[in-house]
Amino acid sequence: MEPSKFDPYQLLTELSSSSATGVLKASNGKAVWHIYLNEGDLQYVDCSIQTLAQLSYFLCRQGLDQAYNVLKEMPPATEAGVTTVTKAQGLIQRSMLWLQERHMLDEIQSRQLIEDITQDALETFLWLRQARAVWENGTPSPEWVTTVLGQTPLVDVVDTVRFLKQRMKGWQSCSKEIWSPYQRPYLLDFRHISKPVQGGKLSPEALTKLAQLMSRGFSIRQLSVLLKQDELHIAQLFGPYVEQQVIFLRNPQPPFDQLPRVPGVPNTPTVTQAAQTAQAANRVFKIVCIDDSPTILSEIERFLGNTRYEVTTVDDPIQASSVIFRIKPDLILLDITMPKINGYRLCSLLRSSAVFDETPIIMVTGNTGLIDKARAKLAGATDYFTKPFTQQGLTDVVEKYLTQLNPA
């Protein structure tokens, strides 16, 4: 059975906004991801493709060379009858316990490694565009993880996803030929070292040294450790040389060839001016209103109830994200003070998805303080609208932002 198309950002948003506790299992081929949440907070993420090479990379990146050498002394596992996925999970656990028992890691270093493993696995999860996903409600995080973390969340879902989304854009900007940190760059002809490369920032001397390293078959990630640079920075340096065929790329070696590729930048269809004018004249704008008060929703629906708007109301904030992703509205009206999940968090979660980067989100609230307005702005709100409101006031603020979608 082929994996289904799905949106990893939507899955994370829905689960986090619903304050879910459990594990999301997503699979594509031999790669399986486990995303553990506790009341909507991210606790831990791993991927079955993660191996000792991954952990070694993080140890080197932290400068824990002694721990790296001790890790190489760990005896191989002797378990029989375990699946590849279970073996991979057990490998990370055994490695961490091995290092902790030998006092190679303190609490801060252990937490940092768990965060590195989580971010690395989550990054490739967000690259998925096809997968089979199953949610197991109530499944706790692995015991060895909670021993280190306690009950505190590992990282903030919104901040982490926003950071990884920006990193994905960075990868996409390198070159369409660079799609994995595990690709292995090489020089086909050493005479090209002195070839002028538009946009290239490497001197012939630096490229000569790199060529010697590349001749040993190192991946972009391995080169980043040797050069003590972030792997994305290395990829961005290589980009112009790859585009102009000075540097070439071999595919990742197993098992890293099973990981998803960096998604390509979607093509934006061109629309003629005449077509835009016709669309603007006939367009019905979709508006989603989220508020736990049926009275407020009824008023908004009545105030905006005309043929120009298609209004959908949601009185359960836990269901809001799934409705929003399904409808993909042109504008969102969002109450701040709601049970289980407040408007600030929901707004931030929506902004972490590329689908709602530019969608106007208007926070509607009875609070008028400057602190509330500042929090709304930090959460990614487009504007701030206070209750009680008149029909004219609501229409004005809605028109203000919908007009910008179809300027005359």
C-alpha positions in Angstrom: 0.0 0.0 0.0 1.3 3.4 -1.0 1.7 6.0 1.7 -1.0 8.7 1.7 -0.4 12.4 1.1 -0.5 14.4 4.3 0.6 17.6 5.8 3.0 17.2 8.8 2.4 20.8 9.9 -1.4 20.1 10.1 -0.9 17.0 12.1 1.3 18.7 14.7 -1.0 21.7 14.9 -4.1 19.6 15.5 -2.4 17.4 18.1 -0.8 20.2 20.0 -3.9 22.4 20.0 -6.0 19.5 21.3 -3.6 19.1 24.3 -3.1 15.5 23.3 -1.0 13.0 25.2 0.4 10.0 23.3 2.6 9.1 20.3 2.1 9.8 16.6 3.7 7.1 14.5 4.4 8.1 10.9 6.0 5.8 8.4 7.3 6.0 4.8 9.2 2.9 3.6 11.7 1.7 6.2 11.7 5.1 8.0 9.4 5.4 11.0 9.0 8.4 13.2 7.7 8.5 16.8 6.5 11.9 18.1 5.6 11.9 21.8 3.4 14.6 23.1 2.3 15.3 26.7 -0.8 17.5 26.9 0.1 19.0 23.6 3.7 19.7 24.5 6.5 18.1 22.6 8.4 15.6 24.7 10.6 13.5 22.3 10.9 12.5 18.7 13.0 9.7 17.1 13.3 8.1 13.7 14.2 4.5 13.0 16.9 5.6 10.6 18.8 7.3 13.5 21.9 5.3 14.3 25.1 5.6 16.2 26.3 7.9 13.4 23.6 10.3 14.4 24.5 10.3 18.1 28.2 10.5 17.2 27.5 13.6 15.2 25.7 15.3 18.1 28.5 14.4 20.5 31.1 15.9 18.2 29.0 19.0 17.6 28.9 19.5 21.4 32.7 18.9 21.7 32.2 15.7 23.7 35.1 13.9 22.1 35.8 11.7 25.2 32.2 10.6 25.2 32.4 9.9 21.5 35.4 7.6 22.1 33.7 5.8 25.0 30.6 5.3 22.8 32.7 3.4 20.3 33.5 0.8 23.0 29.8 -0.1 23.5 29.3 -3.8 22.7 26.7 -4.6 20.0 23.2 -5.6 21.1 22.4 -9.3 21.2 18.6 -9.1 21.2 16.9 -11.5 18.8 13.5 -11.1 17.1 13.3 -7.4 17.4 12.1 -5.2 14.6 14.3 -2.6 12.9 12.2 0.2 14.5 12.5 -1.3 18.0 16.2 -1.9 17.5 16.8 1.7 16.4 14.9 3.1 19.4 16.8 0.7 21.7 20.1 1.8 20.2 19.6 5.4 21.2 18.5 4.4 24.7 21.4 1.9 25.2 23.9 4.5 23.9 22.6 7.2 26.3 22.6 4.8 29.3 26.1 3.5 28.4 27.4 7.1 28.5 25.6 8.1 31.6 26.7 5.0 33.5 30.3 5.9 32.7 29.7 9.4 33.8 30.4 10.8 30.3 27.2 12.9 30.3 25.9 15.3 32.9 22.2 16.2 33.1 22.5 19.3 30.9 24.5 17.4 28.3 21.9 14.6 28.3 19.1 17.0 27.9 20.9 18.7 25.0 21.4 15.4 23.2 17.8 14.5 23.6 16.9 17.9 22.2 19.3 17.4 19.3 17.9 13.9 18.5 14.4 15.3 18.7 15.1 18.3 16.4 16.9 16.1 13.9 14.1 13.6 13.6 11.4 16.3 13.6 13.2 18.1 10.8 13.0 15.1 8.4 9.4 14.4 9.6 8.5 17.9 8.4 10.0 17.1 5.0 7.5 14.2 4.5 4.8 14.7 1.9 3.6 11.1 1.9 3.3 8.8 4.9 1.0 6.6 6.8 0.2 8.0 10.3 -1.4 6.5 13.4 -2.1 8.2 16.7 -1.8 6.1 19.9 -3.6 8.0 22.6 -2.1 7.9 26.1 1.2 6.3 25.2 3.9 7.8 27.5 7.3 9.0 26.4 10.1 6.4 26.8 11.1 6.0 30.5 14.7 6.9 29.9 13.6 10.2 28.3 11.3 11.2 31.2 14.1 10.2 33.7 16.2 13.0 32.2 13.5 15.5 31.5 11.0 14.9 34.3 7.6 16.4 33.5 8.9 19.5 31.8 8.4 19.9 28.1 11.5 19.4 26.0 11.0 22.3 23.6 8.2 24.6 22.6 6.3 23.2 19.6 5.6 26.5 18.0 9.2 27.9 18.3 10.8 24.6 17.1 8.5 24.2 14.1 9.0 27.8 13.1 12.8 27.4 13.4 12.7 24.2 11.3 10.4 25.8 8.7 13.0 28.6 8.3 15.8 25.9 8.0 13.8 24.2 5.3 13.6 27.4 3.3 17.4 27.7 3.8 17.9 24.2 2.3 15.5 25.0 -0.6 17.6 28.1 -1.4 20.9 26.2 -1.7 20.3 24.4 -5.0 17.6 22.2 -6.4 20.3 19.5 -6.6 21.0 19.7 -2.8 18.2 17.8 -1.0 19.8 16.0 1.9 22.6 16.6 4.4 23.7 13.0 3.6 24.6 13.7 0.0 28.3 13.3 -0.7 29.9 16.1 -2.7 32.9 15.5 -4.9 35.0 17.3 -7.5 34.9 15.6 -10.9 37.8 17.6 -12.4 40.4 19.3 -10.2 41.1 21.8 -12.9 37.8 23.4 -12.2 39.0 24.6 -8.8 40.2 27.9 -10.4 37.0 28.2 -12.5 35.1 31.5 -11.8 31.8 30.7 -10.1 29.1 33.4 -9.9 28.0 33.8 -6.3 30.8 31.5 -5.1 32.5 32.5 -1.8 35.3 29.9 -1.6 38.8 30.8 -2.6 40.8 28.3 -4.8 42.9 27.5 -1.7 39.8 26.7 0.4 38.2 24.7 -2.4 41.5 22.7 -2.8 41.4 21.8 0.9 37.7 20.9 0.6 38.3 18.8 -2.5 40.8 16.7 -0.5 38.2 16.0 2.2 35.5 15.4 -0.4 37.7 12.8 -2.0 37.3 10.6 1.1 33.5 10.3 0.5 32.3 12.5 3.4 28.7 13.7 3.4 27.7 17.3 3.9 26.9 16.5 7.5 30.3 14.8 8.1 32.1 17.8 6.5 30.2 20.1 8.8 31.7 18.3 11.8 35.2 18.4 10.4 34.9 22.1 9.5 33.0 23.0 12.8 30.2 24.6 10.8 26.5 24.1 10.6 25.6 21.7 7.8 23.1 24.1 6.3 25.9 26.7 6.0 28.1 24.2 4.3 25.3 23.3 1.8 24.7 27.0 1.1 28.4 27.6 0.4 28.3 24.6 -2.0 25.1 25.8 -3.8 26.6 28.0 -6.5 29.4 25.4 -7.2 26.8 22.6 -7.6 24.6 24.8 -9.8 27.5 25.6 -12.1 28.8 22.0 -12.1 32.1 22.5 -10.3 30.9 20.3 -7.4 28.8 17.2 -8.0 26.8 15.1 -5.5 26.5 11.4 -4.9 23.3 10.0 -3.3 23.3 9.3 0.5 24.6 5.9 1.6 22.2 3.4 3.3 20.4 3.8 5.6 20.2 7.5 5.1 18.9 7.1 1.5 15.6 6.1 3.2 15.0 9.6 4.6 12.8 12.0 2.8 14.2 14.7 0.5 14.0 18.4 1.2 10.6 19.3 -0.5 10.9 21.4 -3.6 9.6 24.9 -3.8 6.0 24.7 -5.2 5.4 26.4 -8.5 3.1 29.4 -8.2 0.7 29.5 -11.1 0.6 32.7 -13.1 -2.8 34.5 -13.5 -3.4 37.2 -16.0 -4.6 40.6 -14.9 -8.0 40.0 -16.6 -8.5 36.8 -14.8 -7.5 38.4 -11.5 -10.1 41.1 -12.1 -12.8 38.6 -12.9 -11.9 36.5 -9.8 -12.0 39.6 -7.6 -15.5 40.6 -8.8 -17.0 37.1 -8.2 -15.0 36.0 -5.2 -16.7 34.8 -2.0 -14.4 35.2 0.9 -14.2 32.4 3.5 -14.1 33.5 7.1 -13.7 31.2 10.1 -14.7 32.6 13.6 -13.5 30.8 16.7 -15.0 31.7 20.0 -16.4 29.6 23.0 -19.3 32.0 23.2 -22.3 31.0 21.0 -23.7 34.5 21.5 -20.6 36.2 20.0 -20.5 33.7 17.1 -24.2 34.3 16.4 -23.6 38.1 16.3 -20.5 37.8 14.0 -22.5 35.5 11.7 -25.4 37.9 11.6 -23.1 41.0 11.1 -21.2 39.3 8.2 -24.1 37.4 6.8 -24.1 38.4 3.1 -23.3 36.8 -0.2 -19.8 38.3 -0.2 -18.7 36.2 2.9 -19.0 32.5 3.6 -18.8 32.4 7.4 -18.0 29.2 9.4 -18.3 29.4 13.2 -16.4 27.2 15.7 -17.3 27.1 19.4 -14.9 24.4 20.4 -11.3 25.6 20.2 -10.0 22.0 20.3 -11.7 21.4 16.9 -10.7 24.7 15.5 -7.4 23.7 13.8 -8.9 20.8 11.9 -11.7 23.0 10.6 -9.3 25.8 9.6 -7.0 23.4 7.7 -10.0 21.8 6.0 -11.6 25.1 4.9 -8.4 27.2 4.4 -10.1 30.5 5.1 -9.2 33.9 3.7 -9.5 35.4 7.1 -9.7 34.1 10.7 -11.4 35.8 13.7 -10.0 34.3 16.9 -11.0 34.8 20.5 -8.2 35.0 23.0 -9.7 33.7 26.2 -10.9 30.2 25.6 -10.7 27.0 27.7 -8.0 24.3 27.1 -6.2 26.4 24.5 -6.0 30.1 24.3 -6.0 32.2 21.2 -2.3 33.2 21.5 -1.2 29.5 21.3 -3.6 28.6 18.5 -2.5 31.7 16.5 1.2 30.7 17.0 0.5 27.1 16.0 -1.3 28.2 12.8 1.5 30.6 11.9 4.0 27.7 12.2 2.4 26.2 9.1 3.3 27.5 5.6 -0.4 27.3 4.7 -1.3 30.2 7.0 1.9 32.4 6.7 0.0 35.3 5.1 -3.6 34.6 6.2 -5.0 37.6 8.2 -5.7 36.5 11.8 -7.7 39.0 13.8 -7.7 38.5 17.6 -11.1 39.4 19.1 -11.2 40.0 22.8 -12.6 42.1 25.6 -9.1 42.9 26.9 -7.8 46.3 25.9 -4.4 46.4 27.7 -1.2 47.1 25.9 0.3 43.8 27.2 -2.5 41.8 25.6 -2.0 43.6 22.3 1.8 43.0 22.4 1.2 39.3 23.1 -1.2 39.1 20.2 1.5 40.6 17.9 4.2 38.2 19.2 1.8 35.3 18.5 1.6 36.4 14.9 -1.8 38.2 14.9 -2.4 40.5 12.1 -4.6 42.9 14.1 -6.4 43.2 17.5 -10.2 43.9 17.7 -12.0 44.5 21.0 -15.4 43.5 22.3 -18.1 44.8 22.3 -18.2 45.8 18.6 -20.6 47.2 16.1 -21.5 45.8 12.8 -19.8 48.7 11.1 -16.6 48.2 13.1 -16.4 44.5 12.4 -17.1 45.0 8.7 -14.5 47.7 8.5 -11.7 45.6 10.0 -12.7 42.5 7.8 -12.8 44.6 4.7 -9.5 46.2 5.5 -7.7 42.9 5.2 -9.8 41.2 2.6 -9.3 44.2 0.3 -5.6 43.7 0.5 -6.0 40.1 -0.9 -7.5 41.5 -4.1 -6.3 45.1 -4.5 -8.0 47.1 -7.2 
